[in-house]
Amino acid sequence: MGLRPIDLLILFAVGAAGGLIGDAGAVQSGVTRYLDDSVPFVWESPIWFPVMVGGATVLIGAVRLALGPTRPGFDARIGVAAFASVVAVYSVTTVVGDDGTAAVALVVTLAVIAACFFADRPGWICGLAAAAIGPAVEIAIVELDLSEYTDPNDSLFGVGLWLPGLYVVFGAAAARITELLVARHET
């Protein structure tokens, strides 16, 4: 069984909400700054930001389903924990304040620990794909002068060196939440 329209909406909303929460911390702490104010903002983010994160969450869900059967069993607590782990890792990126070895190691380690608890093999593939694609998209956004990562959070071609770690947990969490949405219809 695949995702129903309501599941797509839930995935989109979960991604957009998590993105807005994390991005608010990044903007308020000075880690990131938006350079273009020609579009409306939602909280601290231009409208395109939650749309992109919500869309990416739906896309990861579709990829997860294409990678093979989902695990059975619905437990909403797992979905809440997956969401919370992304927000927690995102929050750490705003607190550690730099691209130094300790900060990057902390973010990546927390992301891997969280993903180990809820990602299966396809979930890890989603996390690793997000870790490659997500930073590339953010590098393009910086190159388009829509936003910037402030020094010392710009060591990876203008974005945070810790960004792949954040995307690992994001991709793995989106995959697991997708599985739970599918399982919810099978119970």
Kinemage of the C-alpha trace (Angstrom):
@kinemage 1
@onewidth
@group {chain A} dominant
@subgroup {mainchain}
@vectorlist {calphas} color= white
{ca met a 1} P 0.000 0.000 0.000
{ca gly a 2} L 1.230 3.505 -0.754
{ca leu a 3} L 0.683 6.915 0.667
{ca arg a 4} L -2.781 8.419 0.634
{ca pro a 5} L -3.364 12.108 -0.064
{ca ile a 6} L -3.730 12.791 3.665
{ca asp a 7} L -0.357 11.100 4.251
{ca leu a 8} L 1.274 13.379 1.685
{ca leu a 9} L -0.230 16.372 3.469
{ca ile a 10} L 0.995 15.088 6.844
{ca leu a 11} L 4.520 14.542 5.492
{ca phe a 12} L 4.544 17.994 3.949
{ca ala a 13} L 3.291 19.627 7.159
{ca val a 14} L 5.757 17.719 9.360
{ca gly a 15} L 8.671 18.739 7.128
{ca ala a 16} L 7.572 22.353 6.846
{ca ala a 17} L 6.984 22.653 10.612
{ca gly a 18} L 10.303 21.045 11.542
{ca gly a 19} L 12.105 23.219 9.026
{ca leu a 20} L 10.522 26.381 10.378
{ca ile a 21} L 11.405 25.497 13.969
{ca gly a 22} L 15.016 24.694 13.139
{ca asp a 23} L 15.443 27.625 10.782
{ca ala a 24} L 14.102 30.056 13.374
{ca gly a 25} L 16.900 28.951 15.691
{ca ala a 26} L 19.474 29.287 12.910
{ca val a 27} L 18.340 32.811 12.054
{ca gln a 28} L 17.938 33.948 15.662
{ca ser a 29} L 21.395 32.643 16.598
{ca gly a 30} L 22.998 34.277 13.577
{ca val a 31} L 24.095 31.005 11.942
{ca thr a 32} L 22.146 31.863 8.792
{ca arg a 33} L 20.890 35.088 7.304
{ca tyr a 34} L 18.429 35.634 4.461
{ca leu a 35} L 19.585 38.185 1.925
{ca asp a 36} L 16.422 38.478 -0.168
{ca asp a 37} L 13.244 39.844 1.396
{ca ser a 38} L 11.214 40.086 -1.814
{ca val a 39} L 8.870 37.269 -0.727
{ca pro a 40} L 6.689 36.947 2.376
{ca phe a 41} L 8.253 35.401 5.454
{ca val a 42} L 6.768 32.740 7.730
{ca trp a 43} L 8.235 33.260 11.180
{ca glu a 44} L 11.962 33.747 10.381
{ca ser a 45} L 11.964 32.058 6.952
{ca pro a 46} L 11.028 33.145 3.433
{ca ile a 47} L 7.919 31.307 2.238
{ca trp a 48} L 9.931 29.178 -0.164
{ca phe a 49} L 11.881 27.592 2.709
{ca pro a 50} L 9.049 25.605 4.365
{ca val a 51} L 7.708 24.755 0.903
{ca met a 52} L 11.089 23.287 -0.063
{ca val a 53} L 11.499 21.348 3.193
{ca gly a 54} L 7.925 20.060 3.070
{ca gly a 55} L 8.373 19.025 -0.554
{ca ala a 56} L 11.675 17.321 0.239
{ca thr a 57} L 9.980 15.385 3.036
{ca val a 58} L 7.298 14.130 0.642
{ca leu a 59} L 9.974 13.233 -1.917
{ca ile a 60} L 11.946 11.249 0.665
{ca gly a 61} L 8.737 9.435 1.580
{ca ala a 62} L 8.209 8.455 -2.046
{ca val a 63} L 11.819 7.295 -2.338
{ca arg a 64} L 11.448 5.233 0.840
{ca leu a 65} L 8.436 3.432 -0.616
{ca ala a 66} L 10.273 2.794 -3.880
{ca leu a 67} L 13.146 1.157 -1.991
{ca gly a 68} L 11.062 -1.759 -0.745
{ca pro a 69} L 8.416 -2.925 1.675
{ca thr a 70} L 7.864 -0.958 4.848
{ca arg a 71} L 8.008 -2.390 8.332
{ca pro a 72} L 4.664 -3.271 9.909
{ca gly a 73} L 3.311 -1.774 13.091
{ca phe a 74} L 2.169 1.700 13.969
{ca asp a 75} L 3.477 3.487 17.037
{ca ala a 76} L 2.976 7.242 17.014
{ca arg a 77} L 5.717 7.635 19.632
{ca ile a 78} L 8.305 6.531 17.078
{ca gly a 79} L 7.120 9.213 14.658
{ca val a 80} L 7.222 11.857 17.371
{ca ala a 81} L 10.731 10.731 18.360
{ca ala a 82} L 11.910 10.836 14.735
{ca phe a 83} L 10.543 14.366 14.325
{ca ala a 84} L 11.986 15.474 17.671
{ca ser a 85} L 15.409 14.059 16.829
{ca val a 86} L 15.596 16.211 13.697
{ca val a 87} L 14.565 19.317 15.636
{ca ala a 88} L 17.090 18.460 18.372
{ca val a 89} L 19.988 18.020 15.947
{ca tyr a 90} L 18.939 21.187 14.098
{ca ser a 91} L 18.919 23.018 17.442
{ca val a 92} L 22.402 21.778 18.287
{ca thr a 93} L 23.673 23.362 15.063
{ca thr a 94} L 22.540 26.744 16.352
{ca val a 95} L 24.083 26.281 19.786
{ca val a 96} L 27.526 24.918 18.900
{ca gly a 97} L 28.227 27.966 16.793
{ca asp a 98} L 30.964 26.834 14.433
{ca asp a 99} L 32.346 24.318 11.943
{ca gly a 100} L 35.075 23.133 14.290
{ca thr a 101} L 35.866 19.462 14.717
{ca ala a 102} L 34.034 19.134 18.034
{ca ala a 103} L 30.862 20.793 16.754
{ca val a 104} L 30.764 18.781 13.532
{ca ala a 105} L 31.512 15.560 15.416
{ca leu a 106} L 28.700 16.298 17.890
{ca val a 107} L 26.114 16.974 15.173
{ca val a 108} L 27.098 13.970 13.065
{ca thr a 109} L 27.286 11.648 16.086
{ca leu a 110} L 23.867 12.697 17.377
{ca ala a 111} L 22.407 12.297 13.891
{ca val a 112} L 23.865 8.812 13.495
{ca ile a 113} L 22.737 7.713 16.965
{ca ala a 114} L 19.206 8.939 16.303
{ca ala a 115} L 19.066 7.351 12.855
{ca cys a 116} L 20.342 4.047 14.266
{ca phe a 117} L 17.274 3.844 16.456
{ca phe a 118} L 14.673 4.250 13.741
{ca ala a 119} L 16.189 3.729 10.276
{ca asp a 120} L 16.233 0.427 8.447
{ca arg a 121} L 18.409 -0.109 5.356
{ca pro a 122} L 16.098 1.904 3.050
{ca gly a 123} L 15.881 4.584 5.744
{ca trp a 124} L 19.662 4.837 5.804
{ca ile a 125} L 19.704 5.142 2.029
{ca cys a 126} L 17.222 8.021 2.340
{ca gly a 127} L 19.383 9.629 5.020
{ca leu a 128} L 22.569 9.319 3.003
{ca ala a 129} L 20.881 10.601 -0.152
{ca ala a 130} L 19.556 13.591 1.799
{ca ala a 131} L 23.071 14.167 3.208
{ca ala a 132} L 24.398 14.471 -0.344
{ca ile a 133} L 21.548 16.349 -2.027
{ca gly a 134} L 20.460 18.686 0.802
{ca pro a 135} L 23.788 20.489 1.234
{ca ala a 136} L 24.143 20.752 -2.564
{ca val a 137} L 20.770 22.518 -2.731
{ca glu a 138} L 21.775 24.823 0.114
{ca ile a 139} L 25.076 25.617 -1.592
{ca ala a 140} L 23.067 26.614 -4.685
{ca ile a 141} L 20.803 28.827 -2.546
{ca val a 142} L 23.884 30.561 -1.126
{ca glu a 143} L 25.359 30.949 -4.618
{ca leu a 144} L 22.093 32.575 -5.745
{ca asp a 145} L 22.556 35.136 -2.940
{ca leu a 146} L 19.265 34.215 -1.314
{ca ser a 147} L 20.889 33.380 2.006
{ca glu a 148} L 24.247 32.974 3.658
{ca tyr a 149} L 25.805 30.981 6.428
{ca thr a 150} L 27.841 33.238 8.661
{ca asp a 151} L 31.467 32.711 9.574
{ca pro a 152} L 32.450 30.263 11.159
{ca asn a 153} L 29.532 28.166 9.831
{ca asp a 154} L 30.426 28.281 6.145
{ca ser a 155} L 33.313 25.846 5.663
{ca leu a 156} L 31.512 23.545 3.205
{ca phe a 157} L 31.395 25.655 0.039
{ca gly a 158} L 29.608 28.430 1.913
{ca val a 159} L 27.365 26.297 4.141
{ca gly a 160} L 27.829 24.583 7.491
{ca leu a 161} L 30.223 21.649 7.553
{ca trp a 162} L 27.790 19.970 9.958
{ca leu a 163} L 24.952 20.161 7.372
{ca pro a 164} L 25.362 16.569 6.057
{ca gly a 165} L 24.835 15.283 9.602
{ca leu a 166} L 21.606 17.223 9.913
{ca tyr a 167} L 20.416 15.863 6.589
{ca val a 168} L 21.210 12.258 7.563
{ca val a 169} L 18.773 12.418 10.460
{ca phe a 170} L 16.244 14.377 8.369
{ca gly a 171} L 16.207 11.756 5.601
{ca ala a 172} L 16.089 8.816 7.993
{ca ala a 173} L 13.309 10.415 10.043
{ca ala a 174} L 11.227 11.250 6.964
{ca ala a 175} L 11.595 7.644 5.794
{ca arg a 176} L 10.482 6.269 9.178
{ca ile a 177} L 7.530 8.627 9.430
{ca thr a 178} L 6.508 7.486 5.955
{ca glu a 179} L 6.614 3.868 7.092
{ca leu a 180} L 4.435 4.705 10.071
{ca leu a 181} L 1.871 6.446 7.888
{ca val a 182} L 1.655 3.377 5.662
{ca ala a 183} L 1.409 1.061 8.691
{ca arg a 184} L -1.385 3.199 10.129
{ca his a 185} L -3.613 2.180 7.208
{ca glu a 186} L -2.723 -1.498 7.543
{ca thr a 187} L -3.746 -1.843 11.181
